[in-house]
């Protein structure tokens, strides 16, 4: 049994207990395991055991082998703070938060970002790889940089986000900033939560949770055959112009499916 094979299924079909066991045991068959602990780790470590963990996710991504189904485990003891945009361009890489329980929101393994100054920091995390997955992670962005347009930029192919929360506290007066900019091909989101009921959108602004802008993330990419399954969309709306998902006529190709989702405007 391989963790690399378990991060894909729809967790609502009873796979949670099995996946939790795999994570607890740190078992992988096909790829290598890498560990990240910002409190006790060091990027000078080898990173392949909890006692020799890296300090940053970037070091683990650099150590991982593309197309090898490597798994990166993130400790839940402290936030994984990014000081610049984390770009994931390798393929078939799986990043897993190890906090107790698989929650739709309030995950203990958190990737965060404060205010940066580099104009290249368009996102907190940008995925352009093929077949990558993200499990049990809270993406929390507080970057007010003018060029930053969202917490996560999805511009890869066949990405899977499982039991993740996407939260962006900034630019609540903007129509072009969102928790997720989704321009990937065949991205799938299972049991995820987008947005916040605590932070109020100022005035009659859209401030979407998911923004579609073809070509913004990765040259020529467009949101194509995207699935949201069992997800929650949260909005503390300041007016009637708000929308959970925003895109133009050419920003979606073929299909975007919402299955068993909740759209909650407070």
C-alpha positions as CSV (number, residue, x, y, z in Angstrom):
1,X,0.0,0.0,0.0
2,X,1.4,3.4,-1.0
3,X,0.6,6.8,0.3
4,X,1.4,8.1,-3.2
5,X,-1.6,6.2,-4.4
6,X,-3.9,7.2,-1.6
7,X,-3.8,11.0,-2.0
8,X,-6.0,10.9,-5.1
9,X,-9.2,9.2,-4.1
10,X,-12.4,11.0,-3.1
11,X,-12.1,10.9,0.7
12,X,-15.9,10.9,1.2
13,X,-15.9,7.3,0.1
14,X,-14.2,6.0,3.2
15,X,-10.5,6.5,2.5
16,X,-9.8,8.8,5.4
17,X,-9.0,6.1,7.9
18,X,-6.7,4.3,5.5
19,X,-4.9,7.5,4.5
20,X,-4.5,8.5,8.2
21,X,-2.8,5.2,8.9
22,X,-0.5,5.6,5.9
23,X,0.5,9.1,7.1
24,X,1.0,8.0,10.7
25,X,3.3,5.2,9.6
26,X,5.2,7.3,7.0
27,X,4.9,4.5,4.5
28,X,5.6,5.0,0.9
29,X,6.4,2.4,-1.7
30,X,7.1,4.2,-5.0
31,X,8.7,7.5,-3.9
32,X,11.0,8.9,-1.3
33,X,9.7,10.6,1.9
34,X,10.8,14.1,2.9
35,X,10.0,15.9,6.2
36,X,9.7,19.6,7.0
37,X,9.9,21.1,10.5
38,X,10.4,24.9,10.6
39,X,11.1,24.8,14.4
40,X,13.5,21.9,14.8
41,X,14.7,21.3,11.2
42,X,17.5,22.7,9.1
43,X,18.0,23.0,5.4
44,X,21.4,21.6,6.0
45,X,19.9,18.3,7.0
46,X,19.3,15.4,4.7
47,X,15.5,15.7,5.3
48,X,14.5,12.0,4.9
49,X,13.5,11.4,8.5
50,X,11.6,13.4,11.1
51,X,14.8,13.8,13.1
52,X,16.7,15.1,10.1
53,X,13.9,17.3,8.7
54,X,14.4,20.3,6.5
55,X,13.3,23.7,7.8
56,X,11.6,24.9,4.6
57,X,9.3,23.4,2.1
58,X,11.4,24.8,-0.7
59,X,14.4,22.7,0.5
60,X,12.2,19.5,0.4
61,X,10.8,20.4,-3.1
62,X,14.4,20.9,-4.3
63,X,15.4,17.5,-2.8
64,X,12.5,15.6,-4.3
65,X,12.7,13.8,-7.6
66,X,10.3,14.8,-10.3
67,X,7.9,12.0,-11.6
68,X,8.9,9.8,-8.6
69,X,5.7,10.2,-6.5
70,X,7.8,11.6,-3.7
71,X,5.9,12.7,-0.5
72,X,6.7,15.7,1.6
73,X,5.3,15.7,5.1
74,X,4.7,19.0,6.9
75,X,4.8,19.1,10.6
76,X,1.8,20.8,12.3
77,X,3.7,22.1,15.3
78,X,4.3,25.6,13.7
79,X,3.5,27.5,10.5
80,X,5.5,27.0,7.4
81,X,6.2,30.7,6.7
82,X,7.1,31.6,3.1
83,X,9.3,34.7,2.6
84,X,8.9,34.4,-1.2
85,X,6.6,32.6,-3.6
86,X,6.9,28.8,-3.4
87,X,6.9,27.5,-6.9
88,X,6.3,23.8,-7.5
89,X,7.2,22.8,-11.0
90,X,8.2,19.2,-10.4
91,X,5.7,16.5,-11.4
92,X,3.9,13.8,-9.3
93,X,4.9,15.4,-6.0
94,X,2.6,15.0,-3.0
95,X,2.6,17.5,0.0
96,X,0.8,16.2,3.1
97,X,0.0,18.0,6.3
98,X,0.3,15.8,9.3
99,X,-2.1,17.4,11.8
100,X,-4.6,15.2,13.6
101,X,-7.8,14.6,11.6
102,X,-8.8,15.5,8.1
103,X,-10.7,18.7,8.3
104,X,-12.4,20.9,5.7
105,X,-11.1,23.9,7.6
106,X,-8.8,24.7,10.5
107,X,-6.1,22.3,9.4
108,X,-3.1,22.3,11.8
109,X,-0.4,22.1,9.0
110,X,-0.3,25.7,7.7
111,X,1.6,27.4,4.9
112,X,1.6,31.1,5.5
113,X,3.0,34.3,4.0
114,X,3.3,37.8,5.4
115,X,4.1,41.0,3.5
116,X,6.9,40.7,1.0
117,X,8.6,43.2,-1.3
118,X,9.5,41.1,-4.4
119,X,7.2,41.9,-7.3
120,X,7.6,38.3,-8.4
121,X,5.6,37.1,-5.4
122,X,2.3,36.9,-7.4
123,X,1.1,34.0,-5.1
124,X,2.1,32.4,-1.9
125,X,2.2,29.0,-3.6
126,X,2.2,28.4,-7.4
127,X,1.8,25.0,-8.8
128,X,2.7,24.3,-12.4
129,X,3.6,20.6,-12.2
130,X,1.7,17.6,-13.5
131,X,-0.1,15.2,-11.2
132,X,0.8,16.9,-7.9
133,X,-1.4,16.7,-4.8
134,X,-1.9,18.7,-1.6
135,X,-3.6,17.1,1.4
136,X,-4.7,18.4,4.8
137,X,-3.1,21.9,4.5
138,X,-4.3,25.4,5.3
139,X,-3.0,28.0,2.9
140,X,-3.1,31.4,4.7
141,X,-1.9,34.5,2.9
142,X,-1.5,37.9,4.4
143,X,0.5,39.5,1.7
144,X,-0.6,43.0,0.7
145,X,2.0,43.3,-2.0
146,X,0.4,45.1,-5.1
147,X,1.5,42.3,-7.4
148,X,0.1,39.5,-5.2
149,X,-3.2,38.2,-6.6
150,X,-4.0,35.2,-4.4
151,X,-2.9,32.6,-1.9
152,X,-2.6,29.8,-4.4
153,X,-2.0,29.9,-8.2
154,X,-3.0,26.6,-9.8
155,X,-1.5,26.4,-13.3
156,X,-0.6,22.7,-13.6
157,X,-2.2,19.6,-14.9
158,X,-4.2,17.0,-13.0
159,X,-3.6,18.5,-9.6
160,X,-5.5,17.2,-6.6
161,X,-6.3,19.3,-3.4
162,X,-7.8,17.2,-0.6
163,X,-9.1,18.5,2.7
164,X,-7.4,21.9,2.3
165,X,-8.4,25.4,3.4
166,X,-7.7,28.5,1.3
167,X,-7.7,31.7,3.2
168,X,-6.6,35.2,2.1
169,X,-7.1,38.1,4.5
170,X,-6.0,40.8,2.1
171,X,-7.4,43.1,-0.5
172,X,-11.0,42.9,0.6
173,X,-11.8,45.9,-1.7
174,X,-10.5,44.1,-4.8
175,X,-12.4,42.4,-7.7
176,X,-9.1,40.9,-9.0
177,X,-7.8,39.1,-5.8
178,X,-8.8,35.7,-4.6
179,X,-8.0,32.8,-2.4
180,X,-7.2,30.7,-5.5
181,X,-6.5,31.6,-9.1
182,X,-7.5,28.5,-10.9
183,X,-6.1,28.2,-14.4
184,X,-5.1,24.5,-14.3
185,X,-6.0,21.7,-16.6
186,X,-8.2,19.1,-14.8
187,X,-7.6,20.3,-11.3
188,X,-9.8,18.6,-8.7
189,X,-10.7,19.9,-5.2
190,X,-12.2,17.5,-2.6
191,X,-13.6,18.6,0.7
192,X,-11.9,22.0,0.6
193,X,-13.0,25.4,2.0
194,X,-12.4,28.7,0.2
195,X,-12.7,32.1,1.8
196,X,-13.7,33.4,5.2
197,X,-16.8,34.4,7.2
198,X,-14.7,36.6,9.5
199,X,-13.1,39.0,7.1
200,X,-15.7,41.3,5.5
201,X,-15.5,42.4,1.9
202,X,-15.6,46.2,1.9
203,X,-18.4,47.7,-0.2
204,X,-20.0,46.3,-3.3
205,X,-17.1,44.3,-4.5
206,X,-16.9,40.8,-6.0
207,X,-13.7,39.8,-4.2
208,X,-14.1,36.1,-5.4
209,X,-12.9,33.1,-3.6
210,X,-11.8,31.5,-6.9
211,X,-10.7,33.7,-9.8
212,X,-10.3,32.4,-13.4
213,X,-8.0,34.4,-15.7
214,X,-6.8,32.2,-18.6
215,X,-3.0,32.4,-19.0
216,X,-2.1,34.2,-15.8
217,X,-0.6,31.1,-14.2
218,X,1.6,29.4,-16.8
219,X,1.7,30.3,-20.5
220,X,-1.5,29.4,-22.3
221,X,-3.1,27.5,-19.5
222,X,-6.9,27.8,-18.9
223,X,-9.3,26.3,-16.4
224,X,-10.3,23.1,-18.1
225,X,-12.4,20.2,-16.8
226,X,-12.1,21.3,-13.2
227,X,-14.1,19.6,-10.3
228,X,-15.1,20.9,-6.9
229,X,-16.5,18.1,-4.9
230,X,-17.9,18.5,-1.3
231,X,-16.4,22.0,-1.0
232,X,-17.4,25.0,1.1
233,X,-17.3,28.6,-0.3
234,X,-17.5,31.3,2.4
235,X,-18.1,35.0,2.0
236,X,-18.8,37.8,4.4
237,X,-20.3,40.0,1.8
238,X,-20.2,43.8,2.0
239,X,-22.7,44.3,-0.9
240,X,-24.7,42.6,-3.6
241,X,-22.0,42.5,-6.2
242,X,-20.2,39.6,-4.5
243,X,-19.5,36.3,-6.2
244,X,-17.8,33.1,-5.1
245,X,-16.3,32.3,-8.5
246,X,-15.4,35.0,-11.1
247,X,-14.3,34.5,-14.7
248,X,-14.9,35.7,-18.3
249,X,-16.4,33.9,-21.3
250,X,-13.0,32.4,-22.4
251,X,-11.7,31.5,-18.9
252,X,-13.3,28.0,-18.8
253,X,-12.9,25.3,-21.3
254,X,-15.3,22.3,-21.6
255,X,-16.6,22.0,-18.1
256,X,-16.3,23.2,-14.5
257,X,-18.3,21.0,-12.2
258,X,-19.6,21.7,-8.6
259,X,-20.8,18.6,-6.9
260,X,-22.3,18.7,-3.4
261,X,-20.9,22.1,-2.6
262,X,-22.1,24.8,-0.2
263,X,-22.1,28.5,-1.0
264,X,-22.5,30.5,2.2
265,X,-22.7,34.3,2.0
266,X,-22.9,35.8,5.5
